[in-house]
Amino acid sequence: NWGPSTAFLGPTGPSMLLDIATDTDRQLDWLAAHQPDYLLTYPSNLQALIERSRQRGICFSRLRQARTIGETVSPELRALCREAWGVGFADAYSSQEVGYIALQCPDHEHYHVQSENVLVEILDEEGRPCRPGQIGRLVLTALHNYATPLIRYEIRDYAAFGPPCACGRGLPVIQKIAGRSRNMLVLPSGKKRWPLFGFARFREVAPILQFQFVQHSLEQVEMRLVSGRPLTSADQEGLAAIVRESLGHPFAISFTPLDDIPQKANGKFEEFVSLLADGR
């Protein structure tokens, strides 16, 4: 069955688990053998699976939907999933401290706050409520944790509310989940922004299978990557141009080819890491 959270409600189909640390090719072989109806994984792992499946010509004829947890989701990944596999996917936003915070609307790509479980506030740096569309820091109040109450608890995530949803559900809308404070790019001016890399365009230049960006200084960004073939100078120039355009600043881009980019101990992956102390 699908586990204790659903099994008591009634019969469910079979489920199969595979360690997230398993090599991407072994994951693909395992998925091809089982041909699942639904796939639940981290967004970064989903991207790696999609890219590698295209290279190997593997398809999943029964797949209805991909489902993601644990990391932020980009519009580019949603588009890539539809383009390569012909399915959409649903994302869930949760934390260990309070459980489910918001679930993706069945009719749209934004999220509905699970107001029966948690009170969500999004505040600016002065502690004022953000207007719809304005990214701010999340502050959570758990409504059912009676043993250790969490009141206005800050988890260092940033997000933005959206307007009411046309689906008719009355729950508040989170329009965008930007990520954690440690994942912010710092420009030479000192201004911080959420990094967008334009990875959907990487395939126009070279077969990039996996990537991670590391900001070492206010002017230097390293691109760690796994590629289907060695990169030429022209490939590096093309990728650097896309990255600079997407980041909005002419950073010095260095390239580090790798056979694999390891995940964190919990299986999650950060596609951007800042090594700047206190943002400088």
N, C-alpha and C positions, 0 to 999 in steps of 0.2 A: 504493500500500500504506500501511500504518500507520506506516512508518518503520523504521529499521534495528534497533530493539530487538525487533521482532516479525517483520519480513519474512523473516528467515533461517529462521524456524520453519516457514513454509509460506505458501500464498497467503492474502491478506486482501482485504477489500473496499476500495473507494476511500475516500480521506479528502480533506477540503477544509479549507483554512485561511483565516481572515479576521483581519485586524489587530484586536486587542482595543480599540484606540482608536476604532474605527468607531462612528459614531452608532448609538444603540439602534434607531431605526426602520430604518436601512439594514441592521443585523444581522438584524432580523426579516424584512425582505423577502428577504434572501439565504437565510435558513433556510427560509422558506416555499417558495422556489424549489427548494431541494435536498431538503427533507423528510428530514432525517437520521434514522438509527436510534439514534445516540448523539450526545450533545452534551457536549463538554468545555470548561469555562470557569471563571472565577473565581466564587465564591459571590455577590459583590456584583453582578457582571454578570448572573448567572443571575436574581437577584431583579429587576433592572431589566427584563430580557426578559420575565419572567412578568407583572409588573405592566403593562407596555405591551401585551403580547399580549392580555391580558384587555380592555384598553380598545379595542383595534382588532379584537377578535374573531378573532384568528389562532390556528389550532390546528395541531398537528403529528401527523398521523394515524399515522405510522410510528414515532414516538419510543418507544423501549423504556426508556431510562434517561438521566438527566443525570449527568455526572461532574464533580467539582470538585477544584481544586488551589489552593494558594497563599494561602488566607485561612481564617480560622476559620468554622465552620458552626454556625448556631443551630438549635435545635429548631423555631423558628417557620418558618425557611426550608424545612426538610424538610416540614413540614405544608403550607406554601403550594404547594410543588411537586406534592405528591400531590393537593391540592385543585384546583389550576388546570389541571394538565396530565395528571393521572392516572398519574403515574410517580414512582418513588422515585429517589434518586440515591446514588452511591457517592463517598466522599471519600478522597483520598490525602494523607498528611502527610509532607512531605519538606523537606529543606534543601539549599542549594547545597554546604554543607560535607561532608555525609555521604550525600546521596542519600535514598532512601526510609527513613523512620523507622517508619511504621506505615501499614497499609492497613485500610480499613473491612471489617469482617466481612461475608461475603456473606449471613449470616442475621440480623444485628443492626446497630444503628447505632453501636456502639462500634468500637474499632480494635484490630488485632493488631500488636504490635511485630514488626518484621522482624529477629528475633534472629540470623539468619544473617549480617546485615550490620552491626548496631550493638547495642551494649550501652546500655540506657536506664536511668538512675536518676532518681527524682523526690525531691527533698530539700526540707526546710523551711528557714527562714531560719538555723537553727543548723547546717545541714549534716546533719541526721538524716534517714533514710529516712521518707518519708510513708506513712501507713497508707492502705489503699484508700479512695477517695472524698475524700481530703484533697488540695487543690490545692497544688502546690509547683513549684519551678523544675527544668527538665529539665537533666540533665547527660549528655552523650553521649560514648561511646568508639567510634570507628570501627574495625571489625575488619579492613578490607581496604585501608586507605590506607597502604601501606608507604612511600611516598615522603615524605609529611609526616604522620606519625601525630598523631591528635587523641585525647588521653587526658583523660577527664573534662572535656570541652569544654562550656562553658555558652553557649547560644545565646539566652538571655534569654526563652525561652518558658516558659509555665506550663501544667501539665496535672495530671491525677489518674489513678492506676491504678484498675482495677476488679477485681472477683472473676473467677475463671476462667470462661471462656465455655462455654455449654452446647452449642456447635457441635461440641465435641470436639477442636478444634485446640489444641495445647498451648502456643501462643505467649502471652506476657503480654498483658494487656488494658489499653489506655488508655481509660478511661471518658469522659473529657472533655478537650478541648484548649481552654484558656481564652483564650490569646492571648499577646501580648508585654507586657513590663513597662511599656512606654510607653503602653499602651492601658488602664491602670487608672484608674478614677475615684477621686478623693480626697474624702472627706467632711470637713466642718469639724472633726470630732474628730481628724483625722489618719489615721483608718482608711482603708485602700484596699480596693476591691472591684471585681469585674468588672462593667462596666455592662450592664444589660439594659434595653431601652427599651420593650418591649411593642409592637414595630412591627406585629405581626399584627393589632393592634386599630386601627391608624391608619386603615385603610380604612372603619371604622365612622364616622369623623369626616369625612375628606376623601380625595380620590384622590391620595395621596402616591406619587410615582413614584421618588424618590430622596431620601436624607437623609444627613446627616453631623452629628454632635454634636461641639462643641468646648468643653472646660472652660477658661474664662478665669480663674476664681478659685475659692475654696472655696465660694462661694455662687452663682456665675453660670455657666450653661451656655447656649451658643448652639446653636440648631437651624437648620442650613442645609438647605434643602429645594427640591426640584423638584416642583411640583404640577400636576395636570391643570386646575386653575382657581385664580383668586386666592382666598386664604383670608380668611374673615370673622373678626371678633372672636370669635364663638362657636366657630369652627373652632380658632382658636389656644388658646382656653381649654380646649377638649376635648382637644387634643393635649397641652397642658401638664399637664393632670390625669393623663393616661396615663403620661407620662414621669416625673412626680414619684412616682407610685405605684410604678412599675417600679424607679426608682433608689433609692427608700427614703428620700428627703429632699426637703423643699420648696424646691428650687433656684429661683432666679429664671431663667425661661426666656425667652430672646429669640429672635425668628424672623427669618431672612434668606432671602427668596425668591430663587432663582436659576434661570436657564435650563438650567444644567448644572453638575454638580459634577465637576471634573476628577479623573482618576486620577493616581497617581504616575507617574514616568517609566517604571517597569517594568510598568505596566498594572494594578498592584494598587490596592486601595482600602481606606482605613481609615474605618470608620463612626464611630469615636470617636477623638478626638485631645485629648491634655492639653497645655496650654501652661504648666502650672505648673512652675516650676523646682524640681527635686529633690522633687517631690511636694507643694510648698507654694506 
